[in-house]
Each structure stands twice: as C-alpha cells, then as structure tokens.
Amino acid sequence: MRPSIHLVVALTILANLAGAKVPSVFGVFFSNSNNNGDLQEDNSVPQTLAAHAEKQDYKVIEDDFAKLRIEYIKNQILKKLRLKEKPTITPSELPKPIKEYENLLPTHDMGIQSYSDDFYGKTTQAIIFPYEDEARCSRTIRFPSACLPFQMPNDIHTTDVAIAELWIHKEKDDLDEHNQTFVIYEVTHWDTKKSFQKTTPIAIQETSLSEGWLKIDVTYVAKNWLDFQDSRVHAINIVCKTCGMDKTKNPISFTNSLKPFLVIYTHTQQRRTLSHRRHKRSANCEPGLNECCRENFYVSFAEIGWDDWIIKPEGYNAYFCKGSCTTSSAITLSASQHNTILQKVMNGHKRNRVVGPEITPCCTAIQFQNLQLFYMQSNKTLTTKLLSNMIVDSCGCM
C-alpha cells in the first residue's frame, strides 16, 4: 500500500512541475471517466473528431504516465542505494572471473523474496579492487612481492561477513616446473603515524600453476578490518618465496582483465537463498480485460542512461496496476483480508442504504518482489544489493 501512496505523491509533484499540459492530462484521466473506466464522449464536437481527439488524449496520458513512472522508479532506486545521484564512473575492463565465472555473478531471479522489508538495499556481495598505494607496504628485499591496499566499504559490518576471498592471477616464472609458494601477509603498523610496519602471515598458498587464478580465503582478516575503525584502508602483501624472477617484479598480474580483487559475501545472500519462495500472482492484463490487473512496464537501464554504472540486469519489468474495481468480482479476485472486509462494508451500505461517504476501491499493488542490482558503487567497488518492493507481484482492489 505504501508504494502506491508514494507514487501518487510523486505524480502530483511532477504534474505541478510539468506546466499546463500535464494537469489537463490528469483531468482527463481522473475526471473524464465513467464507472466502467471508459472515457466519456464529448457531444459538443462531431463523433469522428471526438474519437480522434480521445485517441490522441489517451496517447498523451500513456506517454506522460510512462515518464512519471520512470522518474519514480529512478528516484526509488537511488534512495534505496542511499545515493543522491547516479555515480560517476570511469569505464574500465573488469577482471575475467567477474565476467565469466557464474559464482561471481549474482543470479537475477525476479521471483526472489528478501528476508526483510527494510526500505534500504541490503548488500549481498561486494567486489573491491586495490588502490595503487605502494606506501602501504614496505616491499621485501629478498623475494618478488606485490602490495594490495583495499578500502573497505562502509555499508558492511563485521557481523555481516560470511566469506571473504582474495583473487590473484599468478604470472609465469622460470621456476614454474616446481610448485610455487606464496605467503600472504596482513600489513599493519606499530604506531599511529604508520612509520613502523608490522606484517602478520595470514595464509600460505602452494600451487602447481604456471599461470592462472588463485583464490585465497581471507575471511578472518576482512572481519578484523571491518571491525577496525581507525582506518578504512588496509593492505595485503603477496610474497613469492620460490619464484626465480627479479625481486623488483610483481609475481601477480595488474592488467585490467587480470587485476586482483577481494570478494565479500554477506549473510544476507545466505538468508535470501533460504527464504526463496514465490507467491501466486493476480491476472496479467490482456486485451479486453477491464478489471483490475497487472500491466507490463519494462525499464531499460540503457534507455534511461544508467547502463554505465548498472552492470546487471540490463533492465527489468517493474509492472503496474490498472483496471476497474467497480464490480464485486474484481474485489473478490483480490483474495485478501482487507478486500473481504471492504466487500462486506460495501454490501452493508447497499443493503442498509446507509447515507455516508462513498467507498470507491482502487486497483493497486498488494504484493511485491525484490530487485537485485549488480552495479559500480565507485571506480574501486562493485556491489550487489537486494532492493525490496521494486516489482509489482500482484494487484488488487483496495
């Protein structure tokens, strides 16, 4: 019920900003209709001209309402992501695993139901790229190494973290015929001025790969970083103890398609999977159906200029509700407790002929699905969030 109220407010505000043309459209839509939802004929003009004008007015109404719905949806997405405007992103190539591996790409089942109806989006996954900040690590003088400073997201807390994985792409080495050994260190400092570096081993990774991706569990470290409030930027040092390359070279790749990254999965992702369920939908609108129904309304992120920061999905069907609620069958089909009570009240008014305010039910959304967005939060962070109540699942007379 709440999103419908917001939509009315949004439509009213946008109508006031649109000038003289839009109020006339609202007048046609709300006033020039009879109980069956049909446009009334204007007898002051010839019937052929009236039909032509009516067709044009209907086209104007549909176009204007489509624009208003788009603006409302854009506004809701930004608010749920806690953004005032869309992020300014510098286009860059994503690492191959993010583009190709199914386990790194979120599944976009439009029937998912979140475990919570919180207004703001819930983070299910964050992919973080390192900063170019060698000062965070004092490079070892004995072995080839690489420094990876990460800035942790401020919308994920320690208790949210389920799994954290570091992905690095190993470069070729002269000694690859033997197993290579990588030691992963957490880089911290003994003092607040960060003059004296402290390194703590957190993992040892042995591999027989001559070249390829290595995945390292760093869950414990990521939780510590998120719990450490003094600084949001932390670092990992990757040292190859057995590589034969020059010690000044990086044992891992930093090219765009092979650059390292950190993936954090939250408990929200797990709870979302467990609570997956689908509700029975009401009737979708079809030609000749005048009663309350669900109408298609596809939002293309490319068409609204948002495909530069939203990676998946390319768009989604938001739907909206339309149709008549003047018949008892339309109210009955809604099959909710609210509508059952409403029907009894309406029948009681008719039976007892009680003089009072007229009760006119409205076709509106009564159930929603959630939208999962995979988007660039900044040039260094890819985020997957679950946005509640973004897709109309069923309509009813309220």
N, C-alpha and C positions, 0 to 999 in steps of 0.2 A: 504493500500500500504506500509506503514512504517514497519509493522512487517515482510513483505517479504524481505525488504532490510536488516533488522537486521538478518534474517535467512541466507541470502546469505553471509553476513559478518561473521556470526558465523560459517557457514560451511567452509568458506575459511580459517579462523583461525585454526579451528580444523583439517582441512586437512593438513595444514602446520606442525602441531604438530604430526601428526599421522605417519610420515615416508613415505617410498617409496610406500607402498601398496595402501594408500588412493588416492594419485594423479592419479594412474593408473585407479582407480575406477571412479574418476571424469572425466578422459579422455574418458572412455567407455560411461559414462552417457551423456556427453555433445557433444562429438565429433563423436563417432561411432554410430550415429543415422541418419536416413534419414528424409525426410519431414513428414513422417507418424508416426514418433516416434518409428519405429522398429529398432532393432539392425541390422547392415549391416553384411552380411555374409563374412567371410574371405575365399577367394578362394585358399589361399595358403595351406590349410590343407584339408583333406577329409571331406566331408559334415557331416558325422556322428560324427567325432571328433569335428568339428566346432560347431555343435548343442549342444554337451555335454559341451564344453567349454563355449558356450554362456549361457547355463543354469546355470553353476557354477558362471560365472561373474555376472549374474543377481541376484543370491542369495547373493553374496558378496555385491553388490550395495544396495540391500534392507536392509541387516543387518547393514551395515555401516551407511546408512542414518537413520535408526531407532535409532541407538545410538546417532547420531548427533542431531536428533530431541529431544530426551530425554534430552540431555545436554542443549540444547537451552531452553526447557520448564523449567527445573530446575533453570537455570540462570534467566529467566524472573520472576518466582515466587519469588525467593529471592530478586531480585531488587525491585519488586513491594511491597514487605513487608519491604523494607529498611533493609534487612539483608545481611551480608557478607557471612554467612554460616548458616546451619540449627542450631536451638537452641539445647543446651544440656539440656535434661530434665530428672529429676529423676522420674521414674514411680511411680504413686500413684493412689489410688482409688478415683474416682470422686463422689461427693455427689449424692444421688439417684435422686433428682429433675432434675439435669443436664442430667442424663442418661435416665430418664423415662418420664419427662414432655415435651409434644410437644411444649409448648410455650417457652421453654428454648432452644430447639434445632432448629437451623436455617433450613428453608426449602431449599432444594437444587434443585430448578427448573433450569435446564440448559438452559432455554429459556429466563432468565431474562435479561433485558436491563437496565443498570445503567443510572442515570440522568446525568452522567458526563463521559467524556472520559479521565479523568486525568490518567496519567501513574501509579501513586502510588495507592495502595489499599485504599479503604475507609472503616473505621471501622463502622460496623452496630451494634455491640454488644460487650461488654466486661464483663467478669466474673472475679471478683477479690477475692482472698482468703486472710484472715487476717494473719498478722505476729504474731509470739509468742513473744510479747514485752509488758510484764506487766507494764514496767516503764512508758508506755504512759498513763496509768490510775492509779489513786490512788484508790484502792478498797474501797468501802464503808464499814464502820464497823458495820452498822445496818442491812443490808439486803444481801442476796446472789446476786452476780453480776458477770459479765464477761466483759473483755476488748477486743475490736476488733480493732487493728491498721491496717489501709489499706494504701498501697502505690498506689497513683493514676497513671494511665497510662499517658505518656507524649504526646501521639498522639490524645488525645481527649481534646477539649476545651469547655469552659462553654456553648458557643452558640450551640455546637453540641448535648448537652444532651437533650433528650426528656423525659425519665423516668429513675429513679434510684430506685431500690428495694433492701432492706436488707432481706435475708432469714436466719432464725434461727430455730433450732429444739429444741423444749421445752422438758426438761426432766421430768420424773414423780416426783410428790411431795405428801407428806402426806395430804396436804390440797387441793387436786385437786377436791374434791367434791364441792368446792365453786369456783366461777370464779376467775382466777388468773389475776393479774395486773402487766404488765411490763412497766417500764418507760425507754425510750431510751434517752440518753444524748449525745450531742456532746462534746468531750473533747478538750479543747484548753488550752492555758496558758496566764497568765497575762504578763509575761516577756519573753524576747528573750532567756534567759538561761533555760527556761522551769522549773523553780523552783517552781512556784506557779500555781497550776492547776485551771482552770475555766471550769465548766460544765454548759451546757445550755440544758434544756429539749427540745427535738425536736418531740417527739411522745409519746403517751400513748396507749398501746395495751392491751385490755382485751380479755381473751379467756376462753372458757369452755373446751378446750382440756386438756386431762390428759397427752398426749404425741403426738407430731406431729410438722409439719412445720408451722411457722408463717411468713407472708410476710408483710413488713413494708415499706411504701413509704418514701424515704429519698432524693427525687429529689432536694429539695431546698439546703440541706446540701451538696450533691455531687457537685452541681454547685458552691457553695461557696468554696469548697475545690479546685476545678479545677481553680478557679479564684485567689486563694491564692498562690502566687509564692514563699513565704518564705520557705515552706517545702512541699514536695510531700507526706509525711507520715502524716496521720491524724487518729483519733481514735473515736470509739463509745463505750459507756459504757452501758451495758444492766443490769438493776436492777429489781429484782422481789420483789415488795413491800409486797406481800401477801404469799409468799412461806414459808413453815414450815421447810425446810431443814436447815442445818447448814449454817451460813453466810459465811463460808470459801469455800463452794462448788459452782460450776457453775450451774446456773439454765438452761443452754443450753448445747447441746452436742458439743464435739470437735473431736469425732471419724471420721475417714476418710469418711465414707459414709454418715455421718450426720453433717459434719462440716459446719459452717456458711459461707456465701458468699454474695458479693454485685454484683448486675447486673445493668449495664448501657446500655440503649438502646439509639441510636442516631437518629437524624432527617434523616440521610442517609437511615436508614431502612424504614422510612415512605415514603420518596421520591421514593425509589426503588419500593415499592409496588404500588404506584400511577402510575409509568411510565412503568409498566409491559406490554410488548407487544411482539409480535412475527413477524418476517419478513418471507417472502416467501423464501424458500431455493432453491438453484440450485440442479441439479440432483446429487444423490449419485452415486458413481462408481459401476458398475455392470459388470459381465463377458461379454466380447465382446464389451464394450463401450470404444472407444479410444479417444473420445472428452473430453474436459476439464470437470472434475467432482470432487466431494468431496469424499476422501477416509477415511475410519475409521483409527483411531490411538489412541488406548486406553492406558492411562497412569495409571499404578497401583502403588500407593504410597508404598505398601508393597514390591513390586519387586525392587523399587529403594531405599529402606531402609529409607523411610520417614514416615512410619506409627507410629513411636514412638512419633512424635510431631504433625502430622496432624490427627485430630480425624474424621472429616467428610469433604468431602466424602472419601470413600475408594479408589477412583480413578475416572477418567473422560475421556471422548472421546474428544481429542483435535482436531482431524481430520487434514487433509492436502489436498492440491490441486494437481492434476496431470492430464495429458492428453494433447491431441493435440489442437493447436489453429490455424491450417493451413487452416481450412475450414471456409467459411463465416458463416455457420450455427452455429459453435461453438462461433463465436464472437457475432452473433445476439442473441443467447440464454442468453448472459450475461446481456442484457437489462439494461445497464447503459448509462448515457450521454457520459461518456468517450469512451465507446466502439462504440457508434453510430458515434462519430466524427472520431474515429480510422478507422472504416469501410469505411467512406466516403473518408478519405485520401488515404487508400489502393486502393479503386476503382478508385480514381482520378489518382493515379500513373499508374495503369494498362491502363486506358483509354487514358491518355495523353502521356503515355510512357516517363514519366519524369525520367531522369537519376539522381539518388541521392542515399543516404543511404537506404539500405533495411530495411523496417519496419517489425519486426517479433514479434507479440504479444506473451505474456507468460501467461500460466494458473496460476492464483494467487488468494489469498483470497481477496474478496471485501467487505465482511461484517463479523462481529464478534459477539459472545456472551460473557457474563461475567462469571467468575468462582467465586463461593462463598466458602471460606475456613474457617473451624472452627478448630483452632489449638492452641497449647500450646505456648504462647509467652514467658513464663517463668514458673518456678515452682509455681508462685503465680497468674498468669494471663492466662485466656482463652480468645481468641479473635476471633471474626468473621469479616472477611474482604471481600469486594467485589473487585475482580481484573478484570479490563477492558481488553477486546480484547485478551482473552485467549483461546477461542474456535472458530474455523472457522465455520461460519454460511453459507456462500455461496462462490462459486468460479466463476471466470470469466476470460476472456482473456483481458489482459491489455498490 
